[in-house]
């Protein structure tokens, strides 16, 4: 059972790292949206290309807040934090109990 435990722990660790990296990309996208960046800048293009597939559907389902504020990055940040606190910890607890 220790092999399955180690596998679950490795999956949880990698998933946590990926979610953390995507969280910083979302924050970077939100910060860049406050300015009028050059759309041909490679960093701006990377931020938009990696976040728009997730933010686009959220944005279509949400209405803009008063004042035209886009709350989709905030909702996605909350979702990532929830996944890190619930899913990752559940996988790590399961791995611990399998030992």
N, C-alpha and C positions, 0 to 999 in steps of 0.2 A: 504494500500500500504506500510505501514511502516514495515510490516512483510517481504514482498519481499525485501524491501530495506535492512533490517537487514540481511536477508539471503545472499544477494549478497555481502554485506560488509564482512560477516563472511567467505564466500567462497574465496573472494579476499585475505583476510588476511591469511588464511590457505595456499592457493596456493603460496602466496608470501614467507611464511616461508619455505615451501617445496622446492621452487626454490632456496632460499638462502642457505639452507642446502645442496642441491645437487651441488650448485656452489662451496662450500667449499670442498665437496668430489672430485669434478673434479680437483680443484687446488691441493689437497692432492695427487691425482693420478699422476698429472703432475710432482709434486715435487719428488715423489717416483721413477718415471721413469728415473730420472737423475742419480740414483744410481743403483747398482745391488742388490736389496733387496732379502732377503730370501723368496722364493715363498711359504713357509709353515708358514710364520708369519701370525697370524690371522688378523692383521690390513691390511697387504698387500693383503691378500685374499679377505677381505671385500671390499677394494677399487677397486680391479679388478672385482669382481663379481657385484658390483653395477654400475660400469661405462661401462663395456665392452658391454652390450646390446645396449647402445646408441652410444658409440664411434666406435664400430665395423662397423656398416653400413656407418657411416660418413667416416671412414678410407678407406673403400673399394671404395667409390666414389671419394675420393680425391687422388691425387698422392702425393707422398712424395716430400717435398720441396727440393731444392738443399742442399746437405749435409746430407740427410736422416732425416730431421726434420719432426716430426709428428705434423701437424697443426690442427688435429681434436679436441683436447681439447680447443684450442683457438676459433675455430669456434663454439663449443658448449657453451663456456662462453659468446660469443657475442650473441648467440641465447637466452640464459637465460636472459641476461641483456635486450634484446629487449622485451622478454615476460614480464619482470617485468615493464618496462617503458610503454609498449603499452597495454597489456592485463589487467594487474592489475589495472593500472590507469583508463582504460576504465570501468572496473567493478565498481571501486569506484566512478567514476563520474556518472555512471548510477544509482548506489544506492543513491547517493546524490540527483539526479534529481527526483527520485521516492518519496522522502520524501515530 
